Amino acid sequence: MEYLLVTSWGKVHESILRTEVEPYRVHAAMLLLGAKGIGTNDEEIAAAAGPFISHPSSARIPGDKIVIEVKWIANGKELLKRAEQLVTNTKTKSVLRKGTWVYNGSFFEGESFLAQREGSLVSLVTDPEALMNNTGPGHDDDSIWTANTKALPITDGPVEIIITLTGGSPKGKK
């Protein structure tokens, strides 16, 4: 697996979850919440590897720290899990380390917003085109990630993805 979440036109064969929500809408919502990502954080631009990162890469993409949660109903009961619980590292045989997500916001190539073009929302491996990235251990290895089948939501049922911007406010912004 390379992605936690992509659109229906994204790399669905490499993703755990799929959505019909367009990346530009998610990006607009995050900007309204105050996210800056890699494109507008001046101090981070100098340290960023830029859009020419080979995929996957050992470079970490800077951005605003976020928490991603997944909510769904199963057997009449509402379930809420951190996104990390849905992903297993086959090398360490453990779930993704807690607190490794950043909102980097993708970028433009000419007039094309790459997250929208590629359908990439949340990447497990370094992908500057995706809106959000895993920056924890293993973010540079696309061969170690798989779905944690014991923790996944029901198939073909509605699922809510909750993204909380954790920087700046003690409570965060959803």
C-alpha positions as CSV (number, residue, x, y, z in Angstrom):
1,M,0.0,0.0,0.0
2,E,1.1,3.5,-0.8
3,Y,-1.9,5.5,0.3
4,L,-4.4,5.6,3.1
5,L,-7.0,7.6,1.0
6,V,-7.4,8.4,-2.7
7,T,-10.2,9.4,-5.0
8,S,-12.0,7.0,-7.3
9,W,-9.6,8.2,-10.1
10,G,-6.5,7.9,-7.9
11,K,-4.4,4.8,-7.2
12,V,-7.2,2.8,-5.7
13,H,-5.2,-0.4,-6.2
14,E,-2.5,1.1,-3.8
15,S,-5.0,2.5,-1.2
16,I,-6.8,1.4,1.9
17,L,-9.7,3.8,1.5
18,R,-11.4,5.6,-1.5
19,T,-13.5,8.7,-1.6
20,E,-15.6,10.7,-4.1
21,V,-14.6,14.0,-2.4
22,E,-12.4,16.1,-4.6
23,P,-9.0,17.0,-3.3
24,Y,-9.4,20.8,-4.1
25,R,-12.4,20.8,-1.7
26,V,-10.4,19.3,1.1
27,H,-7.6,21.7,0.5
28,A,-10.0,24.7,0.5
29,A,-11.5,23.5,3.9
30,M,-8.0,23.1,5.4
31,L,-7.0,26.6,4.2
32,L,-10.1,28.0,5.9
33,L,-9.1,26.2,9.1
34,G,-5.7,27.9,8.9
35,A,-3.5,25.2,7.5
36,K,-0.5,26.5,5.6
37,G,1.2,23.3,4.5
38,I,4.5,23.4,2.6
39,G,3.5,26.0,0.1
40,T,3.0,29.0,2.5
41,N,5.3,28.2,5.4
42,D,8.3,30.3,4.5
43,E,10.6,28.8,7.0
44,E,9.8,25.3,5.8
45,I,10.1,26.1,2.1
46,A,13.9,26.4,2.4
47,A,14.2,23.1,4.2
48,A,11.7,21.3,1.8
49,A,13.1,18.9,-0.8
50,G,10.7,20.5,-3.3
51,P,8.3,18.8,-5.7
52,F,11.0,16.7,-7.4
53,I,11.2,14.0,-4.7
54,S,11.6,10.6,-6.1
55,H,8.8,8.4,-5.0
56,P,9.2,7.0,-2.3
57,S,12.0,9.0,-0.8
58,S,13.9,9.3,2.4
59,A,13.1,13.1,2.4
60,R,10.4,14.1,4.9
61,I,7.8,16.6,3.6
62,P,7.2,19.4,6.1
63,G,3.7,20.6,6.9
64,D,1.1,21.3,9.6
65,K,0.7,18.5,12.1
66,I,-2.7,16.8,11.8
67,V,-4.6,13.9,13.3
68,I,-6.7,11.7,11.0
69,E,-9.6,9.7,12.4
70,V,-12.0,7.3,10.7
71,K,-15.6,7.0,11.9
72,W,-18.3,4.5,10.8
73,I,-21.2,2.5,12.1
74,A,-21.1,-1.3,12.4
75,N,-23.9,-3.4,13.9
76,G,-25.6,-0.2,15.1
77,K,-22.6,1.0,17.0
78,E,-20.5,4.0,16.1
79,L,-16.8,3.2,15.8
80,L,-14.0,5.8,15.8
81,K,-10.4,4.9,15.1
82,R,-7.2,6.8,14.5
83,A,-6.1,6.3,10.9
84,E,-2.8,4.8,12.1
85,Q,-4.8,1.8,13.5
86,L,-5.9,0.9,9.9
87,V,-2.3,0.5,8.7
88,T,0.1,-2.3,9.5
89,N,3.9,-2.2,9.0
90,T,4.8,-5.7,7.7
91,K,8.4,-5.3,8.7
92,T,7.7,-4.4,12.4
93,K,4.4,-6.2,12.5
94,S,2.8,-3.3,14.2
95,V,0.4,-0.5,13.3
96,L,1.6,2.9,12.0
97,R,3.2,5.0,14.8
98,K,0.7,7.5,16.3
99,G,1.1,11.2,15.3
100,T,2.9,10.9,12.1
101,W,0.6,12.9,9.7
102,V,1.3,16.3,8.2
103,Y,-0.9,18.5,6.0
104,N,1.5,19.6,3.2
105,G,-1.2,20.8,0.8
106,S,0.2,19.5,-2.5
107,F,1.3,22.0,-5.2
108,F,0.7,23.3,-8.7
109,E,2.4,22.3,-11.9
110,G,1.5,25.0,-14.4
111,E,-2.2,25.3,-13.9
112,S,-2.7,21.8,-12.6
113,F,-3.3,21.2,-8.9
114,L,-1.5,17.9,-8.6
115,A,-3.6,16.4,-5.7
116,Q,-6.7,16.9,-7.8
117,R,-5.1,15.6,-11.0
118,E,-3.7,12.5,-9.3
119,G,-6.5,11.9,-6.8
120,S,-4.0,11.7,-3.9
121,L,-5.2,12.7,-0.5
122,V,-3.3,10.8,2.2
123,S,0.0,9.1,1.4
124,L,1.8,6.5,3.5
125,V,5.0,7.1,1.6
126,T,6.6,10.4,0.6
127,D,4.4,12.0,-2.1
128,P,4.5,15.8,-2.3
129,E,1.5,15.6,-4.7
130,A,-0.8,14.2,-2.0
131,L,-2.5,16.7,0.4
132,M,-1.3,14.8,3.5
133,N,1.7,12.6,4.2
134,N,3.0,10.1,6.8
135,T,6.4,11.4,8.1
136,G,7.1,8.6,10.5
137,P,9.4,5.6,10.2
138,G,8.9,3.7,7.0
139,H,7.6,6.7,5.0
140,D,10.3,5.9,2.5
141,D,9.4,2.3,1.9
142,D,6.3,1.4,-0.2
143,S,6.8,-2.3,0.3
144,I,6.1,-2.5,4.1
145,W,2.5,-1.1,4.4
146,T,-0.7,-3.1,4.3
147,A,-4.2,-2.8,5.6
148,N,-4.9,-3.9,9.1
149,T,-7.8,-6.1,8.2
150,K,-8.9,-6.5,11.9
151,A,-9.5,-2.7,12.2
152,L,-11.0,-1.7,8.8
153,P,-14.5,-0.2,8.4
154,I,-17.2,-2.2,6.7
155,T,-16.9,-2.6,2.9
156,D,-19.1,-0.3,0.8
157,G,-20.5,1.5,3.8
158,P,-20.3,5.2,4.6
159,V,-17.2,6.3,6.4
160,E,-16.3,9.7,7.7
161,I,-12.8,10.9,7.7
162,I,-12.0,13.5,10.4
163,I,-8.9,15.7,9.9
164,T,-7.9,17.8,12.9
165,L,-5.3,20.5,12.5
166,T,-3.3,20.3,15.7
167,G,-0.9,23.2,15.4
168,G,-1.7,26.5,17.0
169,S,-4.8,25.6,19.0
170,P,-4.7,23.4,22.0
171,K,-8.1,21.9,21.0
172,G,-7.3,21.7,17.3
173,K,-9.6,22.6,14.4
174,K,-11.7,20.0,12.6
